[in-house]
């Protein structure tokens, strides 16, 4: 008899709360790639995604005692990751001149194949359009399509009906379609 994913998740959480570091490592191994991918889809930068994923897990461990298990663990982690990303883009940045001796070298990462470049530009244009959506629509779109959360789970997080979530998705598609029809700036 195999354990259900829910009971396995509960077992891991119980072990982590009891101080079992192996259980914590197992949980990270099971969820890391999905959390990283969700953040990468939001920012498009693998180094930044790795940093924000690390920050997400730090915040999750600090808040683990408050996780009541009413949602799936990944849903909870996704919400932390999404908030971590939003906090990052809202932080003021320190500007550094590229002429400073300790500045980083900026490598030319231009793809050699034109088709790859076109796909990247389209993906960036889509990402920028999604980030311009109102907060409720942006969360719904990113949670569903980039985070892989089902409509029912998003409705539970947002404390609204699945019909309302589907209406949000429809509104978001309409807005995205008009934004994407515009020429990229």
PASEBA-1860 file (N, C-alpha, C; in nm, 3 decimals):
! residues 185
1> XXXXXXXX> 0.085/-0.118/0.000/0.000/0.000/0.000/0.089/0.123/0.000 ~ 0.068/0.210/-0.098/0.149/0.332/-0.106/0.078/0.447/-0.037 ~ 0.158/0.538/0.017/0.101/0.654/0.085/0.052/0.754/-0.018 ~ -0.057/0.822/0.012/-0.107/0.924/-0.079/-0.013/1.045/-0.071 ~ -0.011/1.126/-0.179/0.075/1.244/-0.176/0.043/1.335/-0.056 ~ -0.086/1.344/-0.021/-0.127/1.429/0.091/-0.069/1.376/0.222 ~ -0.081/1.245/0.248/-0.029/1.189/0.372/0.123/1.194/0.375 ~ 0.186/1.176/0.259/0.332/1.187/0.251/0.377/1.330/0.282
9> XXXXXXXX> 0.304/1.427/0.230/0.334/1.568/0.258/0.318/1.596/0.408 ~ 0.213/1.544/0.468/0.191/1.564/0.611/0.301/1.498/0.694 ~ 0.344/1.379/0.650/0.454/1.311/0.720/0.582/1.394/0.714 ~ 0.613/1.445/0.595/0.734/1.527/0.581/0.725/1.654/0.666 ~ 0.610/1.719/0.663/0.593/1.841/0.743/0.609/1.814/0.891 ~ 0.552/1.704/0.936/0.566/1.666/1.078/0.711/1.641/1.114 ~ 0.782/1.572/1.026/0.924/1.543/1.052/1.006/1.672/1.051 ~ 0.975/1.762/0.959/1.049/1.890/0.953/1.025/1.970/1.079
17> XXXXXXXX> 0.900/1.976/1.122/0.867/2.051/1.245/0.935/1.990/1.367 ~ 0.965/1.859/1.360/1.035/1.791/1.470/1.186/1.807/1.458 ~ 1.232/1.878/1.355/1.374/1.905/1.342/1.451/1.810/1.252 ~ 1.382/1.729/1.173/1.447/1.632/1.084/1.498/1.703/0.958 ~ 1.629/1.724/0.950/1.687/1.794/0.836/1.678/1.712/0.707 ~ 1.683/1.580/0.716/1.670/1.496/0.597/1.531/1.515/0.534 ~ 1.429/1.528/0.616/1.293/1.551/0.564/1.286/1.687/0.496 ~ 1.353/1.787/0.554/1.356/1.921/0.494/1.425/1.915/0.358
25> XXXXXXXX> 1.536/1.844/0.350/1.607/1.831/0.222/1.521/1.758/0.119 ~ 1.449/1.656/0.162/1.362/1.582/0.071/1.251/1.672/0.017 ~ 1.194/1.753/0.105/1.087/1.844/0.063/1.140/1.946/-0.038 ~ 1.258/2.000/-0.014/1.317/2.095/-0.108/1.343/2.026/-0.242 ~ 1.397/1.905/-0.239/1.423/1.831/-0.363/1.295/1.811/-0.444 ~ 1.185/1.786/-0.375/1.058/1.761/-0.444/0.997/1.888/-0.503 ~ 1.024/2.003/-0.444/0.956/2.126/-0.485/1.045/2.229/-0.550 ~ 1.178/2.216/-0.540/1.269/2.321/-0.584/1.251/2.357/-0.731
33> XXXXXXXX> 1.249/2.258/-0.819/1.244/2.289/-0.962/1.114/2.362/-0.999 ~ 1.004/2.326/-0.937/0.878/2.393/-0.967/0.877/2.536/-0.915 ~ 0.933/2.559/-0.796/0.941/2.696/-0.741/1.034/2.779/-0.827 ~ 1.151/2.724/-0.862/1.247/2.795/-0.947/1.183/2.831/-1.080 ~ 1.116/2.735/-1.144/1.054/2.758/-1.275/0.947/2.866/-1.267 ~ 0.871/2.867/-1.159/0.767/2.969/-1.142/0.828/3.108/-1.135 ~ 0.935/3.121/-1.058/1.001/3.252/-1.046/1.069/3.289/-1.177 ~ 1.131/3.191/-1.243/1.198/3.220/-1.370/1.098/3.274/-1.473
41> XXXXXXXX> 0.978/3.219/-1.473/0.877/3.268/-1.567/0.837/3.412/-1.535 ~ 0.847/3.451/-1.410/0.814/3.588/-1.372/0.925/3.686/-1.411 ~ 1.051/3.646/-1.394/1.160/3.742/-1.414/1.247/3.716/-1.537 ~ 1.251/3.594/-1.587/1.330/3.565/-1.706/1.481/3.564/-1.686 ~ 1.528/3.556/-1.561/1.672/3.560/-1.531/1.704/3.444/-1.437 ~ 1.790/3.351/-1.483/1.814/3.231/-1.403/1.891/3.260/-1.275 ~ 1.987/3.353/-1.277/2.060/3.386/-1.154/1.967/3.450/-1.051 ~ 1.886/3.544/-1.097/1.790/3.608/-1.007/1.689/3.505/-0.956
49> XXXXXXXX> 1.645/3.415/-1.043/1.550/3.311/-1.003/1.608/3.224/-0.893 ~ 1.736/3.189/-0.905/1.800/3.106/-0.802/1.804/3.181/-0.669 ~ 1.838/3.310/-0.675/1.843/3.391/-0.552/1.705/3.402/-0.487 ~ 1.604/3.430/-0.569/1.468/3.446/-0.516/1.410/3.313/-0.468 ~ 1.450/3.203/-0.531/1.406/3.071/-0.484/1.465/3.044/-0.347 ~ 1.593/3.075/-0.331/1.658/3.059/-0.200/1.587/3.143/-0.094 ~ 1.556/3.267/-0.129/1.486/3.357/-0.036/1.346/3.303/-0.004 ~ 1.281/3.243/-0.103/1.148/3.183/-0.082/1.156/3.074/0.024
57> XXXXXXXX> 1.255/2.984/0.012/1.267/2.877/0.110/1.305/2.930/0.248 ~ 1.387/3.034/0.254/1.419/3.093/0.385/1.292/3.146/0.451 ~ 1.210/3.215/0.374/1.084/3.268/0.428/0.989/3.154/0.466 ~ 0.987/3.050/0.384/0.898/2.936/0.413/0.937/2.869/0.544 ~ 1.067/2.847/0.565/1.110/2.781/0.689/1.076/2.868/0.809 ~ 1.092/2.999/0.794/1.062/3.089/0.905/0.911/3.090/0.937 ~ 0.828/3.066/0.835/0.683/3.072/0.854/0.617/2.934/0.863 ~ 0.697/2.828/0.865/0.643/2.693/0.861/0.545/2.664/0.975
65> XXXXXXXX> 0.571/2.719/1.091/0.481/2.694/1.203/0.340/2.750/1.177 ~ 0.330/2.849/1.089/0.200/2.908/1.057/0.128/2.838/0.943 ~ 0.192/2.741/0.877/0.128/2.669/0.768/0.032/2.567/0.828 ~ -0.097/2.586/0.799/-0.199/2.501/0.861/-0.239/2.380/0.778 ~ -0.187/2.369/0.656/-0.216/2.253/0.574/-0.350/2.255/0.504 ~ -0.421/2.369/0.506/-0.549/2.375/0.436/-0.531/2.379/0.285 ~ -0.414/2.423/0.239/-0.383/2.418/0.096/-0.266/2.324/0.077 ~ -0.239/2.292/-0.047/-0.123/2.208/-0.074/0.003/2.287/-0.042
73> XXXXXXXX> 0.107/2.217/-0.006/0.233/2.282/0.030/0.286/2.363/-0.088 ~ 0.279/2.309/-0.210/0.332/2.385/-0.324/0.254/2.513/-0.346 ~ 0.124/2.510/-0.322/0.043/2.632/-0.335/0.094/2.738/-0.239 ~ 0.121/2.697/-0.116/0.173/2.788/-0.014/0.311/2.840/-0.055 ~ 0.397/2.751/-0.103/0.531/2.792/-0.148/0.521/2.887/-0.268 ~ 0.428/2.859/-0.361/0.413/2.945/-0.478/0.373/3.086/-0.434 ~ 0.283/3.096/-0.339/0.239/3.228/-0.293/0.357/3.303/-0.230 ~ 0.440/3.233/-0.153/0.559/3.295/-0.094/0.655/3.339/-0.205
81> XXXXXXXX> 0.674/3.253/-0.305/0.764/3.285/-0.417/0.713/3.407/-0.494 ~ 0.584/3.411/-0.519/0.524/3.523/-0.592/0.542/3.653/-0.514 ~ 0.516/3.650/-0.385/0.533/3.768/-0.301/0.680/3.809/-0.293 ~ 0.770/3.712/-0.286/0.913/3.741/-0.284/0.955/3.811/-0.412 ~ 0.903/3.765/-0.526/0.932/3.830/-0.654/0.879/3.973/-0.655 ~ 0.754/3.992/-0.613/0.697/4.127/-0.612/0.777/4.220/-0.521 ~ 0.817/4.170/-0.404/0.899/4.252/-0.314/1.031/4.288/-0.379 ~ 1.089/4.195/-0.455/1.216/4.223/-0.523/1.199/4.336/-0.625
89> XXXXXXXX> 1.095/4.329/-0.708/1.082/4.431/-0.812/1.042/4.567/-0.754 ~ 0.992/4.569/-0.631/0.956/4.695/-0.566/1.072/4.758/-0.490 ~ 1.180/4.679/-0.465/1.296/4.731/-0.391/1.370/4.834/-0.474 ~ 1.418/4.941/-0.408/1.504/5.034/-0.481/1.637/4.966/-0.515 ~ 1.693/4.998/-0.630/1.820/4.937/-0.673/1.934/5.038/-0.658 ~ 2.050/4.987/-0.622/2.170/5.068/-0.618/2.231/5.062/-0.757 ~ 2.256/5.176/-0.816/2.314/5.180/-0.950/2.466/5.176/-0.939 ~ 2.530/5.099/-1.024/2.676/5.090/-1.028/2.722/5.120/-1.170
97> XXXXXXXX> 2.820/5.206/-1.182/2.875/5.238/-1.313/2.953/5.118/-1.365 ~ 2.941/5.093/-1.496/3.016/4.985/-1.557/3.164/5.020/-1.571 ~ 3.198/5.148/-1.548/3.337/5.192/-1.557/3.415/5.165/-1.429 ~ 3.346/5.131/-1.319/3.415/5.104/-1.193/3.501/4.980/-1.207 ~ 3.618/4.977/-1.140/3.708/4.862/-1.154/3.648/4.730/-1.106 ~ 3.558/4.734/-1.008/3.502/4.609/-0.956/3.366/4.576/-1.018 ~ 3.331/4.644/-1.128/3.203/4.613/-1.192/3.212/4.479/-1.265 ~ 3.098/4.421/-1.286/3.095/4.290/-1.352/3.114/4.307/-1.503
105> XXXXXXXX> 3.168/4.203/-1.566/3.180/4.203/-1.711/3.044/4.163/-1.768 ~ 3.001/4.237/-1.867/2.873/4.207/-1.930/2.902/4.132/-2.059 ~ 2.864/4.006/-2.062/2.889/3.922/-2.179/2.778/3.941/-2.282 ~ 2.814/3.934/-2.407/2.716/3.941/-2.515/2.652/3.804/-2.530 ~ 2.524/3.796/-2.494/2.454/3.668/-2.498/2.355/3.660/-2.614 ~ 2.381/3.736/-2.719/2.292/3.737/-2.834/2.295/3.601/-2.903 ~ 2.179/3.540/-2.921/2.175/3.409/-2.989/2.218/3.423/-3.134 ~ 2.276/3.319/-3.187/2.324/3.321/-3.325/2.209/3.299/-3.425
113> XXXXXXXX> 2.106/3.232/-3.384/1.997/3.198/-3.475/1.884/3.300/-3.459 ~ 1.842/3.360/-3.573/1.738/3.463/-3.569/1.606/3.412/-3.513 ~ 1.572/3.289/-3.544/1.446/3.233/-3.496/1.442/3.227/-3.343 ~ 1.555/3.193/-3.281/1.562/3.187/-3.135/1.543/3.327/-3.078 ~ 1.601/3.425/-3.142/1.589/3.563/-3.097/1.443/3.611/-3.103 ~ 1.375/3.576/-3.210/1.235/3.614/-3.224/1.151/3.552/-3.112 ~ 1.174/3.425/-3.084/1.099/3.357/-2.978/1.127/3.424/-2.844 ~ 1.251/3.457/-2.817/1.286/3.522/-2.690/1.219/3.659/-2.680
121> XXXXXXXX> 1.218/3.734/-2.789/1.154/3.867/-2.787/1.004/3.854/-2.762 ~ 0.943/3.755/-2.824/0.800/3.734/-2.803/0.771/3.694/-2.658 ~ 0.855/3.607/-2.603/0.838/3.564/-2.464/0.855/3.683/-2.370 ~ 0.953/3.767/-2.396/0.975/3.885/-2.312/0.859/3.983/-2.324 ~ 0.809/4.000/-2.446/0.695/4.089/-2.468/0.573/4.037/-2.390 ~ 0.552/3.905/-2.392/0.442/3.845/-2.316/0.463/3.866/-2.166 ~ 0.585/3.840/-2.118/0.614/3.858/-1.975/0.588/4.003/-1.933 ~ 0.634/4.099/-2.014/0.611/4.240/-1.982/0.463/4.273/-1.979
129> XXXXXXXX> 0.389/4.218/-2.074/0.244/4.243/-2.078/0.176/4.184/-1.954 ~ 0.215/4.063/-1.916/0.156/4.000/-1.797/0.187/4.085/-1.673 ~ 0.309/4.136/-1.664/0.347/4.216/-1.546/0.273/4.350/-1.541 ~ 0.215/4.394/-1.652/0.137/4.519/-1.655/-0.009/4.498/-1.618 ~ -0.051/4.373/-1.607/-0.190/4.345/-1.570/-0.217/4.394/-1.428 ~ -0.343/4.427/-1.396/-0.377/4.459/-1.256/-0.341/4.340/-1.166 ~ -0.311/4.367/-1.040/-0.260/4.266/-0.946/-0.344/4.140/-0.943 ~ -0.477/4.151/-0.933/-0.560/4.031/-0.922/-0.551/3.944/-1.048
137> XXXXXXXX> -0.549/4.009/-1.165/-0.539/3.933/-1.290/-0.399/3.875/-1.306 ~ -0.297/3.953/-1.270/-0.158/3.907/-1.282/-0.135/3.783/-1.195 ~ -0.183/3.789/-1.070/-0.165/3.673/-0.982/-0.235/3.550/-1.040 ~ -0.357/3.569/-1.086/-0.435/3.456/-1.139/-0.365/3.394/-1.260 ~ -0.319/3.477/-1.353/-0.251/3.426/-1.473/-0.121/3.356/-1.437 ~ -0.038/3.419/-1.354/0.093/3.359/-1.322/0.077/3.234/-1.237 ~ -0.017/3.236/-1.144/-0.037/3.117/-1.061/-0.086/2.999/-1.145 ~ -0.176/3.026/-1.238/-0.233/2.917/-1.318/-0.138/2.869/-1.427
145> XXXXXXXX> -0.085/2.961/-1.506/-0.005/2.920/-1.622/0.143/2.903/-1.592 ~ 0.198/2.983/-1.505/0.341/2.974/-1.476/0.365/2.891/-1.351 ~ 0.272/2.895/-1.258/0.288/2.817/-1.136/0.221/2.681/-1.142 ~ 0.137/2.660/-1.243/0.072/2.531/-1.261/-0.038/2.500/-1.161 ~ -0.091/2.602/-1.093/-0.195/2.578/-0.994/-0.331/2.564/-1.063 ~ -0.412/2.470/-1.019/-0.546/2.455/-1.078/-0.636/2.573/-1.038 ~ -0.736/2.597/-1.120/-0.830/2.707/-1.095/-0.892/2.695/-0.955 ~ -0.927/2.573/-0.917/-0.990/2.550/-0.786/-0.898/2.595/-0.672
153> XXXXXXXX> -0.768/2.567/-0.684/-0.672/2.604/-0.580/-0.654/2.756/-0.574 ~ -0.651/2.821/-0.690/-0.639/2.967/-0.695/-0.763/3.030/-0.632 ~ -0.880/2.974/-0.661/-1.004/3.026/-0.603/-0.999/3.016/-0.451 ~ -0.944/2.906/-0.400/-0.932/2.889/-0.255/-0.837/2.995/-0.195 ~ -0.725/3.018/-0.261/-0.628/3.120/-0.213/-0.692/3.258/-0.211 ~ -0.759/3.291/-0.320/-0.818/3.425/-0.335/-0.953/3.439/-0.263 ~ -1.004/3.326/-0.211/-1.131/3.325/-0.139/-1.248/3.374/-0.225 ~ -1.249/3.326/-0.352/-1.358/3.355/-0.443/-1.394/3.226/-0.517
161> XXXXXXXX> -1.496/3.230/-0.600/-1.542/3.110/-0.670/-1.453/3.078/-0.790 ~ -1.463/2.954/-0.836/-1.389/2.915/-0.956/-1.441/2.991/-1.078 ~ -1.570/3.024/-1.078/-1.627/3.102/-1.188/-1.560/3.241/-1.192 ~ -1.540/3.300/-1.076/-1.474/3.432/-1.071/-1.331/3.423/-1.122 ~ -1.263/3.313/-1.091/-1.126/3.294/-1.140/-1.127/3.281/-1.293 ~ -1.222/3.204/-1.346/-1.230/3.189/-1.491/-1.263/3.323/-1.558 ~ -1.345/3.406/-1.494/-1.375/3.539/-1.547/-1.249/3.626/-1.546 ~ -1.170/3.614/-1.439/-1.043/3.688/-1.433/-0.951/3.646/-1.548
169> XXXXXXXX> -0.944/3.515/-1.571/-0.859/3.466/-1.679/-0.907/3.520/-1.814 ~ -1.037/3.521/-1.834/-1.092/3.573/-1.959/-1.059/3.721/-1.975 ~ -1.078/3.800/-1.866/-1.044/3.944/-1.870/-0.896/3.963/-1.898 ~ -0.813/3.881/-1.834/-0.668/3.891/-1.854/-0.633/3.860/-1.999 ~ -0.694/3.757/-2.058/-0.667/3.723/-2.198/-0.705/3.838/-2.290 ~ -0.819/3.900/-2.263/-0.863/4.012/-2.345/-0.762/4.127/-2.336 ~ -0.720/4.160/-2.215/-0.621/4.267/-2.197/-0.488/4.231/-2.261 ~ -0.444/4.108/-2.240/-0.316/4.065/-2.298/-0.321/4.069/-2.451
177> XXXXXXXX> -0.431/4.027/-2.506/-0.444/4.027/-2.651/-0.428/4.170/-2.706 ~ -0.493/4.266/-2.641/-0.480/4.405/-2.690/-0.339/4.458/-2.667 ~ -0.276/4.423/-2.554/-0.139/4.468/-2.529/-0.041/4.406/-2.628 ~ -0.060/4.278/-2.660/0.032/4.210/-2.749/0.013/4.252/-2.895 ~ -0.106/4.303/-2.927/-0.128/4.353/-3.063/-0.054/4.484/-3.087 ~ -0.023/4.556/-2.978/0.054/4.680/-2.989/0.197/4.647/-3.025 ~ 0.264/4.740/-3.089/0.406/4.721/-3.121/0.487/4.721/-2.994 ~ 0.588/4.633/-2.983/0.677/4.634/-2.864/0.748/4.769/-2.854
185> X> 0.761/4.816/-2.729/0.826/4.946/-2.711/0.975/4.933/-2.706
END
